[in-house]
Amino acid sequence: MGISLQKGQRVDLTKGNAGLSTVVVGLGWDQVQGGGPQVDCDASVVMLGDDSKLHRQEHIIYFGNLSSPDGSVRHMGDNLTGAGDGDDEQIFIELARIPADVHRLAFIVNIYDCVNRGQHFGMIQNAFIRVVNNANREELLRFNLTENYSGRTALLVAEVYRHQGEWKFSAIGEGTNDPGLKDVIRRYV
């Protein structure tokens, strides 16, 4: 079991894990029982420059664009329900292959078609993000999103970022009222 993080905490990913090259970022959630129609949460990654801005549309990795152009970030596909235990959506990241002009990976979860469906994160429980070493399947860290996100329709979950040649993880856990991914992305342009 890895480090359990609180909102706002930052931790080294590569510094204390020599040879760490590929990680799996798992995101998971459960629907509150009796919460009505299935809530379709979507995990996405936005690859940002050193100015924390998005420079290329193809650096938005989500169910409609499963891989970065260089293949360093790969989304393993959409989960429509969040049913079952463990990760609901997974993203593979080859840290050494991330282009030099990409300094941050922002992880976002939003609710698909939330406005039309009248859904929000108050209908979701047990949300988390975790980072696993792909080589040995060891969980390096986990951030459980325990805050009440009722009324919120998107979450800025966490960032993986470069710092002095190493990769770090920042637990953000900020809820927004953005109705869709394209609205969340506007924060980065």
Beta strands, then each sheet from edge to edge (+ up, - down):
strand 1: 3-5
strand 2: 10-12
strand 3: 22-31
strand 4: 41-48
strand 5: 60-61
strand 6: 73-75
strand 7: 89-94
strand 8: 104-111
strand 9: 124-133
strand 10: 139-144
strand 11: 154-163
strand 12: 166-176
sheet 1: 1+ 10+ 9- 3+ 7- 6+
sheet 2: 2+ 12- 11+ 8- 4+ 5-
end
